[in-house]
Amino acid sequence: MTSKRIAVVTGAAKGIGRAIVERLISDDYFVIAADIDAVGGQELVAVFGENQLSFEAVDVTSESGINALFDKIDQKFGRLEVLVNNAGIIRDNMIWNMPAEDFDLVISVNLKGPWLLCKEAARLMKRQNSGRIINIASRAWLGNRGQTNYSASKAGVVGMGRALALELGKYNVYVNTIAPGLIDTTLTRNLEPDVLQKLIQAQPTRTMGKPEDVANAVAFLASPQTHFITGQTIYVDGGKSIGAGG
């Protein structure tokens, strides 16, 4: 048992997820890091120690796995202050080349997974009459070429967050969405250099964001001092959501 605030972060092993884990730990949370990547998860435990973090190998598309995770949280802590739905994948292709399986997989991981986690978190947070749910979407929910599956999944996350804010507001559970833009991660660094430069030049700021920029927004929305903000989508995208720059 711990007196620290308890937070669950999915997709925690690397990139934006790891930055969120690090920020919440620095804010004195005990973090339950959930990821399908067991090796990366164990590395987190080795870095931060069992007094600050526990790792759970979780497939967010598995309802039984999610239920088991929340049963464990309820039995061990009896509470949950923060859920951060960060896990996600991409399978990009123009629609005429996209296999239906890639559509189904992206929707399953990026939308159904967060829904399953929100469902269990809502039950626990409703009972305790408090909580924060923060869903990580993407600026791509506004539309991106070659991402009909991904854009649809993230648009679903935005809509789900708005509906949940209406359902959970009277229970003092605040639900918000963060929509990152071009963030400096391993995924973006693996792009062809000319493609990456074109993306950067399309940013109003002419820069990429950092995973820590997203983590800082999460910390703000998760804070017990942050009230009366719910059902909102906060863009962490260097202004890309308002235009291509000039």
URKAUR-V395027 format. One record per residue. N is the residue number from 1. RES is the residue in three letters. PHI is phi in whole degrees, -180 to 180 (NA if undefined). PSI is psi in degrees with one decimal (999 if undefined). D_CENTER is the distance of its C-alpha to the mean C-alpha in Angstrom with 1 decimal. Layout:
N/RES/PHI/PSI/D_CENTER ; N/RES/PHI/PSI/D_CENTER
//
This chain:
1/MET/NA/144.8/25.6 ; 2/THR/-136/151.1/24.1 ; 3/SER/-87/-7.0/24.4 ; 4/LYS/-70/155.8/21.1 ; 5/ARG/-67/141.9/18.2 ; 6/ILE/-102/132.3/16.0 ; 7/ALA/-132/139.3/12.2 ; 8/VAL/-106/131.7/10.2 ; 9/VAL/-126/122.5/7.3 ; 10/THR/-94/159.3/6.6 ; 11/GLY/59/41.2/7.3 ; 12/ALA/-86/-12.9/8.9 ; 13/ALA/-75/-23.8/12.2 ; 14/LYS/-155/171.8/12.1 ; 15/GLY/60/-135.1/11.1 ; 16/ILE/-61/-40.3/8.2 ; 17/GLY/-59/-43.7/7.1 ; 18/ARG/-66/-39.2/10.8 ; 19/ALA/-63/-36.9/11.2 ; 20/ILE/-66/-43.4/8.9 ; 21/VAL/-58/-49.0/11.0 ; 22/GLU/-61/-42.2/14.1 ; 23/ARG/-67/-43.2/13.8 ; 24/LEU/-66/-38.2/13.3 ; 25/ILE/-62/-40.8/16.2 ; 26/SER/-65/-23.8/18.2 ; 27/ASP/-91/12.7/17.8 ; 28/ASP/73/32.9/19.4 ; 29/TYR/-90/152.5/16.7 ; 30/PHE/-94/122.5/17.2 ; 31/VAL/-106/129.6/13.9 ; 32/ILE/-97/105.9/13.6 ; 33/ALA/-91/116.9/11.8 ; 34/ALA/-111/133.1/11.2 ; 35/ASP/-164/153.0/11.6 ; 36/ILE/-78/-15.5/14.3 ; 37/ASP/-87/93.9/15.7 ; 38/ALA/-67/-36.5/18.2 ; 39/VAL/-64/-47.9/19.9 ; 40/GLY/-63/-35.3/17.0 ; 41/GLY/-66/-42.7/16.2 ; 42/GLN/-66/-31.9/19.8 ; 43/GLU/-63/-39.1/19.9 ; 44/LEU/-60/-44.7/17.3 ; 45/VAL/-62/-40.9/19.8 ; 46/ALA/-64/-35.7/22.7 ; 47/VAL/-76/-44.9/21.4 ; 48/PHE/-101/-20.8/20.3 ; 49/GLY/86/155.5/22.6 ; 50/GLU/-74/-10.9/22.5 ; 51/ASN/-80/-14.5/23.2 ; 52/GLN/-118/-16.2/19.8 ; 53/LEU/-157/143.7/17.5 ; 54/SER/-127/150.8/17.8 ; 55/PHE/-112/138.2/16.4 ; 56/GLU/-127/122.2/16.0 ; 57/ALA/-77/108.8/16.3 ; 58/VAL/-133/132.8/14.4 ; 59/ASP/-97/113.5/14.3 ; 60/VAL/-68/-12.1/11.7 ; 61/THR/-87/-4.4/14.4 ; 62/SER/-97/110.0/17.0 ; 63/GLU/-62/-41.2/17.8 ; 64/SER/-65/-37.7/20.3 ; 65/GLY/-66/-41.2/17.9 ; 66/ILE/-66/-43.2/15.4 ; 67/ASN/-61/-40.6/18.5 ; 68/ALA/-65/-38.2/19.9 ; 69/LEU/-61/-46.7/17.0 ; 70/PHE/-74/-29.6/17.3 ; 71/ASP/-62/-41.1/21.0 ; 72/LYS/-66/-42.9/20.9 ; 73/ILE/-62/-44.5/18.9 ; 74/ASP/-64/-42.6/21.3 ; 75/GLN/-69/-38.8/24.3 ; 76/LYS/-82/-41.2/23.5 ; 77/PHE/-114/-30.0/22.1 ; 78/GLY/72/12.7/22.8 ; 79/ARG/-165/163.5/19.9 ; 80/LEU/-154/119.9/16.3 ; 81/GLU/-86/-36.5/15.4 ; 82/VAL/-140/134.1/11.6 ; 83/LEU/-119/127.9/8.8 ; 84/VAL/-118/111.1/5.1 ; 85/ASN/-89/100.3/3.5 ; 86/ASN/-115/-22.2/2.0 ; 87/ALA/-59/137.7/5.7 ; 88/GLY/-170/160.9/7.7 ; 89/ILE/-137/166.1/11.3 ; 90/ILE/-128/148.0/14.0 ; 91/ARG/-143/75.6/17.6 ; 92/ASP/-77/144.3/19.3 ; 93/ASN/-177/152.0/22.8 ; 94/MET/-65/149.2/25.1 ; 95/ILE/-60/-33.2/25.5 ; 96/TRP/-73/-12.9/29.0 ; 97/ASN/-109/-2.9/28.0 ; 98/MET/-85/121.0/24.8 ; 99/PRO/-66/143.8/25.4 ; 100/ALA/-58/-30.7/24.5 ; 101/GLU/-62/-34.1/22.9 ; 102/ASP/-72/-31.4/20.3 ; 103/PHE/-66/-49.3/19.5 ; 104/ASP/-61/-42.2/19.3 ; 105/LEU/-65/-45.2/17.1 ; 106/VAL/-65/-42.3/14.4 ; 107/ILE/-64/-39.7/14.5 ; 108/SER/-64/-46.8/14.5 ; 109/VAL/-76/-45.5/11.5 ; 110/ASN/-84/-23.9/9.3 ; 111/LEU/-121/-51.9/10.8 ; 112/LYS/-65/-38.8/13.0 ; 113/GLY/-57/-55.2/10.7 ; 114/PRO/-58/-36.1/8.4 ; 115/TRP/-62/-44.2/11.8 ; 116/LEU/-62/-42.4/13.4 ; 117/LEU/-68/-41.8/11.1 ; 118/CYS/-62/-38.5/11.6 ; 119/LYS/-59/-48.2/15.2 ; 120/GLU/-72/-38.9/15.8 ; 121/ALA/-64/-39.3/14.1 ; 122/ALA/-61/-40.7/16.1 ; 123/ARG/-61/-45.1/19.3 ; 124/LEU/-71/-44.9/19.0 ; 125/MET/-70/-34.7/18.0 ; 126/LYS/-61/-43.1/20.7 ; 127/ARG/-64/-40.4/23.2 ; 128/GLN/-87/-7.4/22.6 ; 129/ASN/63/40.0/22.5 ; 130/SER/-174/158.9/19.6 ; 131/GLY/153/166.7/15.9 ; 132/ARG/-132/129.0/12.6 ; 133/ILE/-118/125.3/9.7 ; 134/ILE/-126/115.4/6.8 ; 135/ASN/-103/132.5/4.8 ; 136/ILE/-94/111.3/3.5 ; 137/ALA/-99/-130.0/6.8 ; 138/SER/-171/150.4/9.5 ; 139/ARG/-58/-22.7/13.0 ; 140/ALA/-64/-10.5/14.2 ; 141/TRP/-64/-20.2/14.0 ; 142/LEU/-76/-13.7/17.3 ; 143/GLY/121/131.1/18.7 ; 144/ASN/-143/137.0/19.3 ; 145/ARG/-61/138.0/22.3 ; 146/GLY/79/8.5/21.8 ; 147/GLN/-134/42.8/18.4 ; 148/THR/-59/-36.4/19.6 ; 149/ASN/-72/-48.7/17.4 ; 150/TYR/-66/-46.5/14.1 ; 151/SER/-61/-41.7/15.0 ; 152/ALA/-63/-41.4/15.9 ; 153/SER/-65/-41.0/12.8 ; 154/LYS/-77/-30.3/10.7 ; 155/ALA/-63/-37.4/13.7 ; 156/GLY/-63/-38.9/13.4 ; 157/VAL/-63/-42.1/9.9 ; 158/VAL/-62/-48.3/11.6 ; 159/GLY/-63/-40.1/14.7 ; 160/MET/-61/-42.4/13.3 ; 161/GLY/-62/-39.4/11.9 ; 162/ARG/-65/-43.3/15.4 ; 163/ALA/-65/-41.5/17.2 ; 164/LEU/-65/-36.0/15.5 ; 165/ALA/-60/-37.6/16.4 ; 166/LEU/-70/-38.9/19.9 ; 167/GLU/-73/-34.5/20.1 ; 168/LEU/-105/-6.8/18.8 ; 169/GLY/-56/-40.2/20.2 ; 170/LYS/-73/-8.0/23.6 ; 171/TYR/-103/16.0/22.1 ; 172/ASN/61/32.0/20.7 ; 173/VAL/-110/118.7/17.0 ; 174/TYR/-101/131.2/15.1 ; 175/VAL/-123/121.7/12.3 ; 176/ASN/-137/163.4/10.7 ; 177/THR/-125/139.8/8.5 ; 178/ILE/-112/131.9/7.9 ; 179/ALA/-116/93.6/9.3 ; 180/PRO/-73/154.7/9.9 ; 181/GLY/-104/-131.3/13.2 ; 182/LEU/-78/108.6/15.1 ; 183/ILE/-115/139.8/13.6 ; 184/ASP/-75/92.1/16.0 ; 185/THR/-127/175.2/14.6 ; 186/THR/-58/-37.6/16.7 ; 187/LEU/-61/-47.1/15.9 ; 188/THR/-72/-35.0/17.3 ; 189/ARG/-68/-19.8/20.1 ; 190/ASN/-85/-3.2/21.2 ; 191/LEU/-69/156.4/22.1 ; 192/GLU/-58/137.0/25.8 ; 193/PRO/-53/-40.0/26.9 ; 194/ASP/-71/-34.2/28.4 ; 195/VAL/-66/-44.4/25.3 ; 196/LEU/-63/-41.4/23.1 ; 197/GLN/-65/-37.8/25.8 ; 198/LYS/-63/-40.2/26.0 ; 199/LEU/-65/-41.4/22.4 ; 200/ILE/-65/-41.8/22.8 ; 201/GLN/-68/-21.3/26.0 ; 202/ALA/-80/-7.7/24.4 ; 203/GLN/-82/135.9/22.3 ; 204/PRO/-55/-32.6/24.2 ; 205/THR/-87/-10.3/23.6 ; 206/ARG/58/31.0/24.6 ; 207/THR/-142/164.0/22.0 ; 208/MET/-93/154.7/18.5 ; 209/GLY/-82/171.5/15.9 ; 210/LYS/-111/152.6/14.9 ; 211/PRO/-53/-33.0/11.6 ; 212/GLU/-65/-27.6/13.2 ; 213/ASP/-64/-41.3/13.2 ; 214/VAL/-69/-42.0/9.5 ; 215/ALA/-61/-37.0/9.8 ; 216/ASN/-65/-38.2/12.8 ; 217/ALA/-67/-39.5/11.4 ; 218/VAL/-60/-45.7/9.0 ; 219/ALA/-60/-39.3/12.3 ; 220/PHE/-63/-48.8/14.2 ; 221/LEU/-71/-28.0/12.5 ; 222/ALA/-79/-20.4/12.5 ; 223/SER/-61/137.0/16.1 ; 224/PRO/-65/-15.0/18.8 ; 225/GLN/-83/-10.0/20.8 ; 226/THR/-94/111.8/18.6 ; 227/HIS/-125/162.6/20.1 ; 228/PHE/67/20.2/20.9 ; 229/ILE/-120/112.4/17.7 ; 230/THR/-155/151.7/16.0 ; 231/GLY/74/16.9/15.3 ; 232/GLN/-103/155.8/14.5 ; 233/THR/-117/117.8/12.6 ; 234/ILE/-105/122.9/12.6 ; 235/TYR/-89/129.4/13.1 ; 236/VAL/-118/78.0/12.8 ; 237/ASP/-145/18.9/15.0 ; 238/GLY/61/22.9/18.5 ; 239/GLY/88/2.3/19.9 ; 240/LYS/-61/-29.8/19.5 ; 241/SER/-69/-16.0/18.5 ; 242/ILE/-103/1.2/22.0 ; 243/GLY/154/171.3/24.0 ; 244/ALA/-87/-0.7/24.8 ; 245/GLY/85/179.4/26.6 ; 246/GLY/-163/999/30.3
//
